[in-house]
Amino acid sequence: MTETLFPETRLQPIHSREGSSTKAIAVIPGKSNSVHIRDIPLQDIKVELIGLDGTDREINEGLYGEAPKGEDFLVIGHESLGIVERVGHKVNSLKRGDMVVCTVRRPDGCINCQAGEFDLCLDGNYMERGIRGYHDLLAEYYSEEERFLVNVPEVLGVLLEPASVAEKAILTAFAVQERMRWEPKTAMVTGKGGFRAYNSHATENKRL
């Protein structure tokens, strides 16, 4: 429905088809209860489902949040499931109709960010969709670079975020123990709800 998914490796501004717009829900950062509906340029990925959490509530309360440079509003909603409607000619891993989840953090120039470990940023100059300096996904459509989109099966969908948290926790535990011989046979899973279920499933996949 719009022009392209950004194929470049650097962060790009919002891209749109001239004269077309879509609805989005935004706030005025720092202003309590400023949530409102506004028009933004029409983009490439159709939003199917959105998850709202405490982060979005606190941003609307004015506790934190930062608008993109040169703008006074911030589109919120950083957990989303979307369907690709159009891609650029340099996009290799996605096609029209693919179901995607967009990652939140955008890297700065530190060595960890450049290695793809955005959550371990050393310099703190990163941006985050819907939180810090970059619009988010609570809209009818959005655009993003190919490298920040995760192609997911329909069965996983918006459950990707809690599943990824569980998977990363287990991978990190195993990575830390690589300094010695470690062949665990059992695991204790704590917590409740979805995270406990995902952790249990992930540990089963490790044959624990």
N, C-alpha and C positions, 0 to 999 in steps of 0.2 A: 504493500500500500504506500510505501514511501521509497526513498532512494537507495540507501545502502547501510549495511553494518560496517562500522569503521574498520578497515583492514590494517591501519597503521599500528605501530607499537606504542606510540605516545597517546596520552589522553587527548581526546578531541572534544570540541564544544558540541552542544546539541545540534543535530542535523535534521532538517525537515524539508518537506515539499512546499514550495512557495504557495501561500494562500490557504494552506490546510492547517487545521488545528484539532486538538483533542482535549478532553477534560482531565484535570488533575486535582488532587487535594494537597494543599500546601499550607504552610504557616509563615508567620513573620518571626524569624528567630529572635529570642529574647523578649517577646511580647506574649503574655499569658493569654491562653484561650483565643488564639488568632487563627485557628484552623478555618479554611475556606476553600471553595471550589473556584478554579480559574482555568483559562485556556492557555495551552502551551502548544508548540509546533507538533504536528503529526509526525510519528516516527515509525520504526521498523518492526517492533515486536509487540504483538497483541497480548495484553495482560489477561490471563484467565482467572487466577486466584491471587489474593493478597492476604498475608498474615500481619496482624498488628500486635505489638507487644508493649512492654513498659517503656522501652526507648522512645517510641512514638508519642506516648502519653506525656513523658517528661519533657520532650521537645516542645509539645504544644503548651505545656505549663511554663515554658520560657526558661527552664533550668539550664539548657545548653542548646547547641545547634548553631550552624554557621551557613549562611547563604553563599552560593557561588559568587565569585568575584564579579562585581559590577551589577549585582541584582540584590533585591531586598526581600526575596521570598525563597522558601525551600520546599520542594516537593518531598513528602515523607513516604514511609512504607517500604522498608528495606528487605522484606521477605516476599518473594513473588514467584509465581509460575506463569510462564508466557509461551506463546507459539510464534515462531519466526514466520513473518509474512513476506520478507524480501531480503536478499543479501547482496553484498557488493561483489565485484568480479575477482577480488583477491581473497575472498573467504573460502576456505578449503574444507573445514570440518562440519559446517552447518548448511542446511538447505531449507527451503520453504516447507513448513509443516512440522519441523522439529520442535519438540518441547524442551524448553530451556529454563534454567535458574541462573540468576545473575549474582555474582559475588559482590560484596559490599565495599571492601577496602581497595583504594587505588594507590599504587606505590610512589615513594619518593626515590631519591638517588642512593640510599644507603645500600650496603652490600647484601643485606638480607632481602630487601625488596627486589633488588636486581636479580637475585637468585630465585625469585618466586615465592619467598617466605614473607608475605606482606604482614602477617600477624605478628611477626617477630621484628618489626621495624625498629631500627636503632636511633634514627634521627627525629622521628615524630612529626615529620612534615607530610605525612600521607593525607589523602582525602578519603571520605567515606560517603557513599551514596545515602542521601537523606539524613545525614548527621553533620558532616563537616565538609562544606565547600563544593558539594556536588548534588544535583537533584536525584531524587529516588524514583520509586516504581509505582507509587499509588496514583496511577493514571490509566487511561484506556490503552495507551501505547507508550513505548520507550525505545531508545536506541542504545547500543553498547558495542564496544570492540569485541571481536571474536574471542580473544584470549580471556575475557572476563565472563564468558558464558559457559555453563556446564550443560551439555546435552543429557537429559535424564529420561528414563523410561516412565511411561504414564503411571505405572504402579507405585513409583516412588514420589514423584511430584513435589508438593510443598513439604513433604516429610524429609527432604534432602538435608535441611539445616540440622535438625537433631541427629539424624543419621551420621552426618559428617562430624559432629562434635564427638559422638561415641567412637567413631573410627579413628579420629585423630588422637584421642586419649589413649587408645590401645596401641596405636603405632608408636606414639611417643614413649610409652612405657617400655616397649620392646627395644626401641632405639637406644634409650638410656642404658639398658642392660647389655648392650653389645660389647661393653668394656670387659665382660667376663663371660664364661660359659653359663648359659641360663636356659634351662629346658623345663619351663613350668608345666605342671600337669593339671592344676586346678586354679580357679579364680573366684574371688568374692565380688559380687556386684551389689552396690548399694544405691540408694535413691528410690525414686518412685515414678510412676507414670511412664511417659514415652521414652525418656532418657534411659530408665532402667531396662525397658524392653529392648531398646536398640543395643545397649551395652551387652545384655545377655545374648542377643543374637550374634553380635560381633565376636564375642568370646567363643561362642560355639563354632564360628567359622575358623577360629584359631585352633580348634579341636581341644579346648580346655574343658 
